[in-house]
């Protein structure tokens, strides 16, 4: 460019005579430094007497009035260490010092509660490994459950979980509606399969569900809890008729093969007979 050809590569300072290289951008300087540019003006570096001790010194900055940064600073008086109680005198630039040395007051490392790994942080109880953290969270949850039972007399799950589950199912059923209405084809196919099983059953009697519930005294034979007659379908605690030997396994649709049960218990039993259900429940309890 034409401007680059007119830009000099070096300049000669008119005050000290030194040469300075000129950059490619910005204005062309006249002096080699700010000290030469200031001259005898306000920013000139001068030889002064220290405002505190009176000793002569040469400024390193035009605002400097003391020979050293610590000159004239009030010396810190002796004080007691907050950790060990020893009296010490801090240095002038450490007037906020509260301990006699850097390592004073530090607690020795303590072992982890589970793996005996040394921990430096005195407030930390576990080392942070995944296993130790999982055990720590489980123990904290168990302690909270014990404290809750001491306050209220019952476990948290017994008091809250069942009612929360019922509210959730009612709200979801109100939002989505019945599954038979949402999936009519699947409901019709299920009804057809059930009719086929009932036709293949060895015995088929005509009876009303009320007869079964009256005979069993409105007690669920699966969980042995009472059944409330006022709770309507499709609540999980509503009344239903369960086949002891399922129809899919050749069971009879008769009074001796049916029993009262909650709708939720009946759904959990599925197409298993009572013996299979007891064995499965025992195996799940043994694995816990």
Protein Blocks (a to p, Z undefined) as FASTA:
>chain_A
ZZlmmpcfbdcdfklopacdddfedcddfbfbfklmnmmmmklccddddfklopacddfb
fkbcbfbfkgopacddddddfklopacdddfklmmbcbfbfkgoiacddddfklopacfb
lkbmbgoiaklmmmmmmmmmmmmmmmmmmmnopafklmmmmmmmmmmmmmmmmmnopfkl
mmmmlmmmmmmmmmmmmmmpmbdcdddfklmmmmnoopafklopacdfkbccfbfkbccd
ddfbafklopacdfklgccddfklmmmnmmadfklmmmmmmmmmmmZZ
